Amino acid sequence: MSIRAMTIRARPRRGDRPLASIALLALGLYALFIIVPVIMSAWKSLTNENPLLGQADFVGLSNYTEMTHDSALAGSLGFTLLLAGGVTIVANAVGIGFAMLLNKTSMSFRMMRTVAFLPQVLSGVIVGYVWRYILAQDGILNNILASLGIIDRPITWLGSPHLAVLSVGLVAAWVLTGFTTVVHLAALQSIPGELYQAAMVDGAGRWQRFRQITFPMLAPGTTISVTISLITMLKLYDIIAVLTSGGPANSTQSTALYIIQLAFTDSRYGYASAVAMLLLVVSTAIALSVTALLRRREVDL
């Protein structure tokens, strides 16, 4: 091959230039809004910055040392991990069930898919206010239960630590189920129908078809759904802030909510940045570990 031919082949085509420009723009925006803030937060975590006192002295790893005996941080991290794990399991299990029910082509089922996804597109603030009204002592839920004779006095859904944790988890799962349903529905529609027909010819029942065909073929969609669900729950803030404000007795205070409190209530920007870096490391480690585990499951299946 001549040098001229090699030069022509190596030269980028004109049609690729707009795509390259878009890619560079995307990388620039990613660096501006993701990489740069992370670097700034990492630097602030090594200082004792407090805007009220006008100080930002370098303190090294003092903030990270303080985290080792911060009981409020330990409590918030424990609640966050519990919430992320519980909501992810519930939302994905319910999402698979809804996806199987809505895996039809008629117009009515298409409309029900839209309704199922609706909670996902609502603002977390709106969701928090709506559910706070529903779960209030004189709210809709208690009135319905009382009218059915199930309870004789109102239940403090948001006033008891254990019930508040349960309530926040159920609301978060309700929101996340819309996303998991859509992901699993897309995975279901990619399964060849011939597999089910062959299984039915062989005499396989519904449970056998689900266990041998549906569940294994859902694995790629489950990997995406579970990973994104975990990341979403680990950084959950808005719903909790409106629904319970972290109470009662800090029982529903997530780590993200604790970071906001440290930064904008206590004005401890340096320590808040250190906690934010901890949450970033924990979230990254969990997301990578779960993704690797589920990818291995895909191969085994």
SVG drawing of the C-alpha trace seen along z (x, -y; Angstrom):
<svg xmlns="http://www.w3.org/2000/svg" viewBox="-65 -36 70 68">
<polyline fill="none" stroke="black" stroke-width="0.4" points="0.0,0.0 1.4,-3.4 2.1,-6.2 -0.6,-8.4 -3.2,-5.6 -2.2,-5.2 -2.5,-8.9 -5.9,-9.1 -7.1,-6.2 -5.7,-7.6 -7.2,-11.0 -10.6,-11.5 -13.6,-11.7 -15.6,-14.9 -18.7,-13.2 -16.7,-12.2 -15.8,-15.8 -19.2,-16.9 -19.2,-13.7 -15.7,-14.4 -16.8,-18.0 -19.9,-16.6 -17.7,-14.1 -15.2,-16.8 -18.0,-19.0 -19.4,-16.1 -16.0,-15.4 -15.6,-19.1 -18.9,-19.3 -18.2,-16.1 -14.9,-17.5 -16.4,-20.8 -19.4,-19.5 -18.0,-16.2 -14.2,-16.0 -13.5,-19.6 -16.0,-19.6 -14.7,-16.3 -11.1,-17.6 -12.3,-20.8 -14.2,-18.8 -11.1,-16.6 -9.0,-19.7 -11.6,-21.2 -11.7,-18.0 -8.1,-18.7 -9.0,-22.1 -11.2,-23.4 -13.0,-25.9 -15.8,-27.7 -17.3,-30.7 -18.7,-32.2 -15.3,-32.4 -13.5,-33.3 -11.0,-30.5 -9.7,-27.7 -6.5,-26.4 -4.9,-23.2 -5.4,-20.5 -4.3,-17.4 -6.2,-14.2 -7.8,-15.7 -11.3,-15.6 -10.9,-12.0 -9.6,-11.1 -12.6,-12.8 -15.0,-10.6 -13.8,-7.5 -15.5,-8.6 -18.5,-10.5 -21.5,-8.6 -23.9,-10.7 -22.0,-9.8 -22.0,-6.1 -25.8,-6.2 -26.4,-8.0 -24.2,-5.6 -25.9,-2.6 -29.3,-3.9 -28.1,-4.7 -26.8,-1.2 -29.9,0.4 -32.1,-1.8 -30.1,-1.2 -30.1,2.5 -33.7,2.9 -35.2,0.6 -33.1,2.0 -34.3,5.6 -37.9,4.6 -38.0,2.2 -36.4,4.7 -38.5,7.7 -41.7,5.6 -40.3,4.2 -39.9,7.7 -43.4,8.6 -44.9,5.5 -42.9,5.9 -44.2,9.4 -47.8,8.2 -47.4,5.3 -45.5,7.2 -48.5,6.9 -48.9,5.0 -52.4,3.6 -53.1,-0.1 -54.5,0.3 -51.2,2.0 -49.2,-0.8 -51.1,-3.3 -50.5,-1.3 -46.8,-1.3 -46.9,-5.1 -48.8,-5.2 -46.3,-2.8 -43.4,-5.0 -45.1,-8.2 -43.5,-8.2 -40.1,-8.2 -40.6,-11.5 -42.0,-13.4 -39.8,-15.7 -38.5,-14.2 -39.8,-17.3 -43.3,-16.7 -43.2,-13.0 -42.1,-13.9 -44.9,-16.5 -47.6,-14.1 -46.6,-11.2 -46.1,-13.3 -49.8,-14.3 -50.8,-10.7 -48.8,-9.4 -49.8,-12.1 -51.7,-11.1 -54.8,-12.6 -53.8,-11.7 -55.5,-9.6 -53.9,-6.3 -55.0,-6.4 -58.5,-7.6 -58.8,-4.6 -57.6,-2.1 -59.9,-3.5 -62.9,-3.4 -62.2,0.2 -62.0,1.0 -58.4,2.1 -57.2,-0.4 -58.9,-2.1 -56.4,-4.9 -54.1,-6.7 -50.7,-5.2 -47.7,-7.6 -46.1,-6.5 -43.5,-9.3 -43.3,-9.8 -41.9,-6.4 -38.2,-5.6 -39.0,-2.1 -42.1,-3.1 -40.4,-6.2 -37.6,-4.0 -40.2,-1.7 -42.2,-4.6 -39.2,-6.2 -38.2,-2.8 -41.6,-2.2 -41.9,-5.7 -38.4,-5.3 -39.3,-1.9 -42.6,-3.2 -40.6,-5.9 -37.9,-3.5 -40.2,-0.8 -41.2,-2.9 -37.6,-2.8 -37.0,0.9 -40.3,1.8 -39.2,0.1 -35.7,1.6 -37.0,5.2 -39.8,4.6 -37.2,3.7 -35.2,6.9 -38.4,9.0 -39.2,7.8 -35.7,8.8 -36.3,12.5 -37.1,14.5 -40.7,15.9 -39.4,19.1 -37.8,20.1 -41.2,20.0 -42.8,21.9 -40.2,24.6 -40.5,24.8 -44.3,25.2 -43.9,28.0 -41.6,29.7 -44.3,29.4 -42.7,26.7 -45.0,24.9 -45.1,21.2 -42.7,21.5 -40.3,23.6 -40.4,21.2 -39.7,18.3 -36.8,20.1 -35.2,21.5 -35.8,18.8 -37.1,15.5 -34.9,15.1 -31.6,15.9 -32.5,13.8 -33.3,10.8 -29.7,10.8 -28.3,7.9 -31.3,5.7 -31.1,6.7 -27.4,5.7 -28.3,2.2 -31.3,1.8 -29.7,3.0 -26.6,0.9 -28.4,-2.3 -30.9,-1.6 -28.1,-1.3 -26.4,-4.5 -29.7,-6.4 -30.5,-5.3 -27.0,-5.9 -27.3,-9.5 -31.0,-10.0 -31.7,-13.4 -34.7,-15.3 -37.5,-12.8 -36.1,-12.3 -35.6,-16.0 -39.2,-16.7 -40.8,-13.6 -39.0,-13.3 -36.2,-15.9 -34.0,-13.0 -36.2,-12.4 -37.4,-11.3 -34.2,-11.2 -32.1,-11.1 -33.4,-7.6 -33.9,-8.5 -30.9,-10.8 -29.1,-9.7 -25.5,-10.5 -26.4,-12.9 -28.7,-14.7 -26.0,-14.8 -23.6,-16.3 -26.1,-19.1 -26.5,-19.7 -22.8,-19.9 -22.2,-22.3 -25.2,-24.7 -26.4,-24.4 -23.1,-23.9 -21.0,-25.8 -18.3,-23.1 -17.4,-23.0 -14.2,-21.1 -15.6,-18.3 -18.7,-18.1 -16.4,-17.7 -14.6,-14.9 -17.9,-13.1 -18.8,-13.6 -15.6,-12.0 -16.3,-9.1 -19.7,-8.6 -18.2,-8.8 -15.7,-6.1 -18.3,-3.9 -20.8,-4.3 -18.1,-3.6 -16.9,-0.5 -20.4,0.9 -21.4,0.1 -18.2,1.7 -18.5,4.8 -22.2,5.4 -21.7,4.8 -18.8,7.3 -20.8,9.8 -23.8,9.5 -21.7,9.6 -20.2,12.9 -23.7,14.1 -24.6,13.3 -21.7,15.4 -22.6,18.3 -26.2,18.3"/>
</svg>
